[in-house]
Amino acid sequence: MGQQTTGTGADWTRAPGAGAERSAAVPPAPGDDRQDDYRSGPVGRRRSWYGTKKHVKRVLGWRLPNLAMRGAVGLAAPRLRGTGRLPAPVSVPEVVGRVDGAEYVMLRPSRCVVAKELYWGGGRRPQPADDFAVRLFAAAARPAATMLDIGAYTGLFTLVGTAVNSELRAHAFEIVPEVYHALFDNCVRNRVLHRTTLHHVGVGDPAVTIGMPVRSGDSALPCFYSSELRFRDGVPIGVVALDSFTDRTPVGGRVLLKVDVEGTEASVFEHGQGFLAAHRPDVLCEVLPGADGERLRELLEPHGYRFHLVGERALAPAGPIVPHERFRDWFFTTREPAELEGLGIPMA
């Protein structure tokens, strides 16, 4: 889910932190040849350090430069290692993630943003709010029968859910071809492919077809691509409605959703009203700054949902959906606070 900065668990109003640039990825202006491709636009070029980032990170992933970088950072900026943003060595093929006694494996931390965080965090996401979101999701996954990971990236939440619940049936959705390959590899490595169905489609308006590049050319597998971005070499990717899974999801068992779609979450719920009415799933959802919180409320509240901002150590009391500059994750649920605490989810 979204990038967050450190602070105290009770602080819900801090200034924006690292990662705020993610919300600036907007569709390019039509007619501008340089911006027919997001990667050639100003935001894409800045994110790639004007084409130098992948080369710098590749060199820093080599054994000796990586050792030198670690030593220099340890002396000059020791707290930087705790952010999980430094390059991981290419010689490390995989990293073990840990959540509340369960373990899972993520491949290629030199390429996968989340695996890199686990590498630097010793098996946990280094940012407290990100780590709490993983533990919150694990607690919600234990009693669940079905999980849908919408915007799965390389599968962190799919792997967490299937690690803590050996009976869980998962669906994972990812639209970026090269990321989808990594998601598949992670599911194979963790031996959960038999109870995980992978979908190379988006979730939202089924009348829409989106375009995604076969190769991003980024220094890492991109974790911020959305259906609103354009790519000159994009291949067509289909979109399905969440409602199409209403009858495919068994009735009676708890259902859990994770939604991380870079600003298009309202479309997921607009085309999932039947699913929400039938299953009333718990939902861990990223809400970026600038999102229409009132629209999300209109789509969810009729189904009995309450909205909790995810902090660093606890869920905030239920309240309106007001996008936060620093904390990006929300927990939408029909459960009462006492029931959440019974699952082991702390409340502020």
Secondary structure as UniProt FT lines:
FT   TURN            9..10
FT   TURN            18..19
FT   HELIX           20..24
FT   TURN            30..31
FT   HELIX           33..35
FT   HELIX           38..40
FT   HELIX           42..47
FT   TURN            48..52
FT   HELIX           53..60
FT   HELIX           63..76
FT   HELIX           78..83
FT   TURN            90..91
FT   STRAND          94..99
FT   TURN            100..101
FT   STRAND          102..107
FT   TURN            109..111
FT   HELIX           113..120
FT   TURN            121..123
FT   HELIX           128..141
FT   TURN            142..143
FT   STRAND          144..150
FT   TURN            153..155
FT   HELIX           156..164
FT   TURN            166..167
FT   STRAND          169..173
FT   HELIX           177..189
FT   TURN            190..191
FT   HELIX           193..195
FT   STRAND          196..199
FT   STRAND          202..203
FT   TURN            206..207
FT   STRAND          209..213
FT   TURN            227..228
FT   TURN            232..233
FT   STRAND          234..240
FT   HELIX           242..245
FT   TURN            246..248
FT   STRAND          254..259
FT   TURN            262..263
FT   HELIX           265..270
FT   TURN            271..272
FT   HELIX           273..279
FT   STRAND          282..286
FT   TURN            289..290
FT   HELIX           293..300
FT   HELIX           301..303
FT   STRAND          306..310
FT   STRAND          329..333
FT   HELIX           337..342
FT   TURN            343..344
//
